[in-house]
Amino acid sequence: MSGFDSSANYSSASASDDTPTQSAHEFTVRFWGVRGSIPTPGLETVRYGGNTACVEIKVAGKLLIFDGGTGLRVLGKHLMEELPLDAHLFFTHTHWDRIQGFPFFLPAFVEGNTFHIHGPVGQNGASIKQRLCDQMLRPNFPIPLQVMRSNLQFHDISPGSVITLDDVVIETISLNRPNRALGYRITWNGRSVVYATDTEHIPEQLDQGLLYLAHQADLLIYDAAYADHAFYSLSPELADGQPAAWYAGVEVAIAANVQQIVLFHHDPAHDDDFLDQVEAEVQSSFSNVRLAREGMVLHVAPQSANNGSAQ
């Protein structure tokens, strides 16, 4: 298989590195939580991280946050140094690993901050506001959402919705998942990042909607935990010897002519050593694939006004 340019338009930084100052000319992606299902703190998950899904994108001077797993709590602590905030939160769906950090998101409790919260309506008709409220009701949580003193603006969106924030465009599709989930494409200045997680791979059949969303994207963040049924196992040993499951996202990326893919939403049963093995296996054939790590920063280079190449 081919289709990846070996010269990636990104650079990575460890969790201890300083985040670049936000400006109108940057397009960066930072991972604050990379796990699926349940947080997995411990000595065996230090290198990749144990927080559940949360991805921060800074683009054209705007702050976009995708999903609010426990990584959102850590991001919130970081953002307390950048007040006041005007940011957008986008939820793919409302399983616990996508919303459980929201009650601990400190900036939401600070008056003067504004958060535009976007998410799909549930299968039962519940709005994104209702589902976030329900999570914070007793006996589940002692503090109701109404205690949050920031300006919370809720927006119900559906597959096909397009959100335009000046010259930044966010497109949505429905991912291949029985319980529904949204995929997002963020485009600015001729560059695009696609966030498509919790999508199920059908063997020998590529998702046409995802191919459309990811077409010629610079970066595809793709669900790797449950790429096929081999990874429903709670034992990484049982999944060993099934590397083809991890190529599902790579196949999509090649078909869509994506420049780089990051495998995301790691199974809680997969420790650092196992994920190292997976990354080495995939990179032996596809150099522009990596596994998401907490603290990893990817810089999406803007197009040159002269020739369209990455700067």
C-alpha positions in Angstrom: 0.0 0.0 0.0 1.1 3.5 -0.6 -0.4 7.0 -0.3 1.5 8.6 2.6 4.1 11.4 2.1 7.1 10.5 4.2 7.7 14.2 5.0 5.1 14.9 7.8 3.9 18.5 8.3 3.9 18.0 12.0 6.2 18.1 15.0 5.5 16.5 18.4 6.3 17.6 21.9 6.2 15.8 25.2 3.6 16.6 27.9 6.2 18.7 29.7 6.8 21.0 26.8 5.3 24.5 26.8 2.3 25.0 24.5 3.0 27.7 21.9 1.3 31.0 22.5 -2.1 31.0 20.7 -2.1 33.2 17.6 -4.2 33.9 14.6 -1.6 32.0 12.5 -1.4 28.6 14.2 -3.2 25.3 13.7 -2.2 22.9 16.4 -3.6 19.7 17.9 -2.9 18.7 21.5 -3.9 15.4 23.1 -5.1 15.7 26.8 -6.8 12.3 27.0 -6.3 9.3 24.6 -8.1 6.3 26.3 -11.5 4.8 25.7 -14.1 3.4 28.0 -12.5 4.1 31.4 -9.5 6.0 32.9 -6.4 3.8 33.4 -3.9 5.5 35.7 -0.9 3.6 36.8 2.7 2.6 36.2 1.8 0.6 33.0 0.2 3.6 31.2 2.6 6.4 32.0 4.0 6.8 28.5 0.7 6.9 26.6 -1.5 8.3 29.4 -4.6 7.1 31.2 -7.1 9.9 30.7 -10.1 9.4 28.5 -10.8 11.3 25.3 -10.1 15.0 25.0 -8.4 16.8 22.1 -7.6 20.5 22.0 -7.3 22.3 18.6 -6.0 25.9 18.4 -6.7 27.3 15.0 -6.8 30.9 13.7 -6.9 32.3 17.2 -9.8 30.1 18.2 -9.9 27.4 20.9 -11.8 24.2 20.0 -12.1 21.2 22.3 -13.3 17.8 21.1 -14.9 15.5 23.7 -14.8 16.0 27.5 -13.4 12.8 29.0 -11.1 13.0 32.1 -8.5 14.7 29.9 -10.8 17.8 30.0 -10.1 18.2 33.7 -6.3 18.4 33.0 -6.9 20.8 30.1 -9.1 23.0 32.4 -6.3 23.4 34.9 -4.0 24.5 32.1 -6.5 27.0 30.8 -7.0 28.7 34.2 -3.8 30.6 33.3 -5.4 32.0 30.1 -8.7 33.6 31.3 -11.0 34.9 30.1 -11.9 32.2 27.6 -14.2 32.0 24.7 -14.1 28.4 23.4 -16.1 25.8 21.6 -16.7 22.2 22.9 -17.7 19.6 20.4 -19.0 16.2 21.7 -19.0 13.1 19.4 -21.5 11.4 21.7 -22.2 11.1 25.4 -20.8 7.8 26.6 -19.0 8.3 29.9 -15.5 8.4 28.4 -16.6 11.5 26.4 -18.3 13.5 29.2 -16.9 12.4 32.6 -14.4 15.3 32.7 -17.0 18.0 32.2 -18.1 18.3 35.9 -14.5 18.9 36.8 -13.8 21.5 34.1 -12.7 24.4 36.3 -13.0 27.2 33.7 -16.7 26.5 33.3 -17.2 27.6 37.0 -15.6 31.0 36.3 -17.8 34.0 35.5 -16.7 35.8 32.4 -15.8 32.8 30.4 -18.0 31.7 27.5 -18.3 28.1 26.2 -20.3 27.2 23.1 -21.2 23.5 23.6 -22.1 21.5 20.5 -23.4 17.9 20.5 -25.8 15.5 18.8 -29.3 14.8 20.1 -29.6 11.4 21.8 -31.6 8.5 20.4 -34.2 9.3 23.1 -34.4 12.9 22.0 -32.4 14.3 24.8 -30.4 17.5 24.0 -26.7 17.8 24.7 -27.6 20.2 27.5 -30.0 17.7 29.1 -27.4 14.9 29.0 -24.7 17.0 30.5 -27.1 18.1 33.2 -28.2 14.6 34.0 -24.6 13.5 34.6 -24.4 16.2 37.4 -27.6 15.3 39.2 -27.7 13.5 42.6 -26.9 10.8 43.4 -24.3 10.8 40.6 -22.7 14.2 41.4 -23.2 16.7 44.3 -23.0 19.9 42.2 -25.6 20.6 39.5 -24.6 22.2 36.2 -26.4 25.4 37.1 -23.6 26.2 39.6 -21.3 26.7 36.6 -21.0 30.5 36.4 -19.6 30.8 32.9 -21.8 31.6 30.0 -22.8 28.2 28.6 -24.4 28.2 25.2 -25.7 24.9 24.0 -26.2 23.9 20.4 -27.8 20.7 19.2 -26.3 19.6 15.9 -26.8 16.6 13.6 -24.9 14.8 10.9 -24.4 17.2 8.0 -24.3 20.2 10.2 -21.7 22.8 9.2 -20.4 25.3 11.8 -18.6 28.4 10.5 -16.4 30.4 12.8 -15.1 33.2 10.6 -12.7 31.4 8.2 -12.7 28.1 10.2 -15.2 25.5 9.0 -16.3 22.5 11.0 -18.2 19.8 9.1 -20.0 16.8 10.6 -21.0 13.3 9.5 -22.6 10.3 11.3 -20.0 7.6 12.0 -20.6 3.9 11.7 -21.8 3.2 15.2 -25.1 1.7 16.4 -25.4 4.2 19.2 -24.6 7.2 17.0 -21.6 9.4 17.1 -20.4 12.4 15.1 -17.2 12.8 13.1 -15.8 16.2 12.6 -13.6 17.9 10.0 -11.9 21.2 10.9 -10.7 23.2 7.9 -8.7 26.4 7.8 -6.4 28.0 5.3 -6.5 25.0 3.0 -5.6 22.6 5.8 -7.8 20.0 7.5 -7.9 17.8 10.6 -10.5 15.0 10.9 -11.6 13.7 14.3 -13.4 10.3 13.7 -13.4 8.1 16.8 -15.8 5.4 18.1 -16.4 4.3 14.6 -16.7 0.6 13.8 -14.7 -1.0 11.0 -16.6 -3.4 8.6 -14.1 -5.9 7.1 -13.6 -5.4 3.4 -15.9 -2.4 3.3 -14.8 1.2 3.7 -17.1 3.7 5.2 -18.1 6.0 2.3 -19.1 8.8 4.6 -15.8 8.7 6.4 -13.9 8.7 3.1 -15.8 11.8 2.1 -15.0 13.5 5.5 -11.3 12.6 5.4 -10.7 13.3 1.7 -7.2 14.7 1.4 -7.0 15.7 5.1 -3.7 16.6 6.6 -4.4 14.6 9.7 -6.9 11.9 10.6 -7.5 11.0 14.3 -9.0 7.6 14.1 -10.4 5.1 16.6 -8.1 2.2 17.1 -9.4 0.4 20.1 -12.2 -1.5 18.5 -11.1 -1.7 14.9 -12.6 -5.2 14.7 -14.0 -7.8 17.1 -10.5 -9.1 18.1 -10.1 -6.0 20.2 -13.2 -6.5 22.3 -11.1 -8.9 24.3 -10.0 -7.7 27.7 -6.7 -9.5 27.3 -4.1 -7.9 25.0 -2.5 -11.4 24.7 -5.6 -12.6 22.9 -5.5 -9.6 20.5 -1.8 -10.3 19.8 -1.2 -11.7 16.3 -4.1 -9.7 14.9 -2.3 -6.6 13.6 -4.7 -6.3 10.7 -7.2 -4.7 13.0 -5.0 -1.8 13.5 -4.7 -1.2 9.8 -8.4 -0.4 9.4 -7.8 3.3 9.9 -4.7 3.2 7.7 -6.7 1.7 4.9 -9.2 4.6 5.2 -6.4 7.1 5.3 -4.8 5.7 2.1 -8.1 5.5 0.3 -8.9 9.1 1.3 -5.3 10.3 0.5 -4.7 11.5 4.1 -1.2 12.7 4.9 -0.9 11.4 8.4 -3.0 9.3 10.8 -3.0 9.2 14.6 -4.5 6.1 16.2 -6.6 7.1 19.3 -9.0 5.9 22.0 -6.7 3.1 23.3 -8.3 0.1 24.9 -7.9 0.3 28.8 -6.5 -3.3 28.7 -3.5 -2.2 26.5 -0.5 -1.1 28.5 2.5 1.0 27.3 4.5 -2.0 26.2 1.7 -3.4 24.2 1.0 -0.1 22.5 4.7 0.3 21.7 4.5 -3.1 20.0 1.5 -2.0 18.0 3.1 1.3 16.9 6.3 -0.5 15.8 4.2 -3.0 13.8 2.2 -0.4 12.0 5.2 1.9 11.4 7.2 -0.9 9.9 4.9 -0.6 6.9 3.4 2.9 7.2 5.8 5.6 8.4 3.1 8.4 8.7 1.1 6.6 11.4 1.6 7.1 15.1 -0.3 6.3 18.3 -1.8 9.2 20.3 0.0 10.0 23.6 -1.1 12.5 26.2 0.8 15.7 25.8 1.6 15.1 22.1 1.3 18.3 20.1 1.0 18.2 16.3 1.5 21.4 14.2 -0.5 21.6 11.0 1.5 23.9 8.7 -0.5 26.6 6.9 -0.5 26.7 3.1 2.0 29.0 1.5 0.4 31.8 -0.3 2.8 31.3 -3.2 2.9 27.6 -4.0 0.5 25.9 -1.6 3.2 23.8 0.1 3.6 23.3 3.8 5.7 25.9 5.6 
